[in-house]
Amino acid sequence: MASHSNTLSETDSKKYKIKHKEQKEPEICGFYIPIKTIPRNFNTSKGYSKNPEWLQIEGCPCKVISIDYEYITLNSFSSTTARNFRVSLIEFKNNFIKCPVKDGYITNLDKYPEGKILESEFISREKVKELKKNLETCVKNSDDEVIKDILGDKFWQLFVSQGSPYIGINKYNEYKNGKIKLNPLSHFGSSIFNRNSRWVPPIDITYEEFKKSPSYPAPLGIRPKDFCLPSELIKTIKELIKQIMAFDNIDSMCLETILPRENDKKHKCLWCGDIINAHDYTSVYGSKDNFIEICHRDPNQRFLETNMYWGHGECNRRQGGYSEEERIEDALRLLRNNPDYAEKYKSINPFN
């Protein structure tokens, strides 16, 4: 089976060649970013996968694995180390841009915070995979049904970004092959993947900006608030595990094979201050009765250990889509502007 191929238009190629100087021959173990999202078939022992996947993503770095007289094999940061794909040398030279490594950082990543990531983040992907495997084993072997419920229900939320409606690869191919015709007002495709790893590029653009992308209508990345690098994801998940171990009425023996228990301090909901009781957990996804949920201190900030915690579902709903600081500012404003409230709550009134 031939590898899926889809190159930039002549106009797009010229535009990027003007922006980026002609690059030298590709380097083994060097890093490059594609200038367009394209579905690719990954390499297998018998040739190529039957179905293509979103392995090549605009702005997401790829590592050169091997080069021969006709093709170059790449591994995308967005996928696992086993998901390699290949492109022709001609296409590579036209559609990929060099990302020099400086002081341990892969640079020229304009879609990433600070425009760079540590080269070691490619290795950290394997550590994420190992942690995921250990948690799967814990869920399988634990005698505590609450552990099975909590990790079983929330497990998928931890390792992948949340999604939005977007077209699949079949629809993308139909559009590229002219089988789908759109009127000027049609909204087709989305810049955000339905689900993907948390370290693909964080994207925050308008639909009109998306339509001007060389990747359109293929997705470009994930929501900024879902983004974190592999090393950051490991820290966040370990923090959430530590918090589970500190619930009331929890048998954390299986979790202690992953992380040692630090102390006997109980975990509290950061909104109300009450200790989280594992027996209050219910596993109906999206239910208004869910008592324990993964909460954000700031819903618009990233998936980092400093921003994520287990809290009460009702407290999470009270916070709404606002950060803790925004809610504090609201409360202080109410106290400042309403003397009756100030008198009633004078024991906690900071303006006394």
KAKASUL-V413191 format. One record per helix or strand of 3 or more residues. SS is the DSSP state (~ for helix, > for strand). FROM is the first residue (numbers start at 1). TO is the last residue. Records with the same first field share a line. If there is no record, write none. Layout:
# KAKASUL-V413191
SS=FROM-TO, FROM-TO
This chain:
# KAKASUL-V413191
~=10-19, 89-95, 113-115, 121-141, 145-159, 169-176, 207-211, 224-226, 230-245, 255-257, 278-280, 313-319, 324-337, 339-344
>=31-34, 38-40, 53-56, 61-67, 71-76, 84-88, 96-98, 292-296, 308-312
